[in-house]
Amino acid sequence: MFDLQNIRRAARISQVELSRRAEISRPRLSAAENGYLELTTDELRRIHAVVSEEPSRRAERIRQAFTEGTLATA
């Protein structure tokens, strides 16, 4: 089985955010991370979609911050 907690942490996304974006209740996600239940194939696909897009999302936020001048320069 997948180590969902390590996957989520590697994507640098909180449990609350992942549950919201993957449309899985936070208690259900927590139970799956702790090995108390197995998620459905559809739930795993939604998690995969969220964690796969996260690096691009972060990069876009950084680009926007530079474009808008909201990041302090060193």
C-alpha positions in Angstrom: 0.0 0.0 0.0 1.0 3.6 -0.5 2.5 5.7 2.3 0.0 8.5 1.8 1.3 10.7 4.6 4.8 10.8 3.1 3.4 11.4 -0.4 1.3 14.3 1.0 4.3 15.7 2.9 6.6 15.4 -0.1 4.0 17.5 -2.0 4.2 20.0 0.8 0.5 20.1 1.2 -1.5 20.0 4.5 -4.0 17.2 5.2 -6.8 19.8 5.3 -5.8 21.2 1.9 -5.5 17.8 0.3 -8.8 16.6 1.7 -10.5 19.8 0.4 -8.9 19.7 -3.1 -9.3 15.9 -3.5 -12.9 16.0 -2.1 -12.2 13.4 0.6 -13.2 14.1 4.2 -10.2 15.0 6.4 -11.1 12.2 9.0 -11.3 9.7 6.1 -7.9 10.9 4.8 -6.4 10.7 8.3 -7.7 7.2 8.8 -6.2 6.1 5.5 -2.9 7.7 6.3 -2.8 5.8 9.6 -3.7 2.5 8.0 -7.2 2.2 9.4 -8.9 2.0 6.0 -8.2 1.8 2.3 -9.3 4.5 0.0 -11.1 3.7 -3.2 -9.4 3.8 -6.6 -11.3 7.0 -7.4 -10.1 8.6 -4.2 -6.5 7.6 -4.9 -6.8 9.1 -8.4 -8.0 12.4 -7.0 -5.1 12.5 -4.5 -2.7 11.7 -7.3 -4.1 14.5 -9.4 -3.7 17.0 -6.5 -0.2 16.1 -5.5 0.9 15.9 -9.1 -0.1 19.4 -9.8 1.2 20.9 -6.6 4.7 21.8 -7.8 3.3 23.6 -10.8 0.9 25.5 -8.5 3.6 26.6 -6.2 5.8 27.7 -9.1 2.9 29.7 -10.6 2.3 31.5 -7.2 6.0 32.4 -7.1 5.9 33.7 -10.7 2.9 35.8 -9.8 4.5 37.2 -6.7 7.5 38.3 -8.7 5.3 39.8 -11.5 3.2 41.6 -9.0 6.3 42.7 -7.0 5.0 41.2 -3.8 8.2 39.4 -2.9 10.9 41.4 -1.1 14.2 41.4 -3.0 17.3 40.3 -1.1 
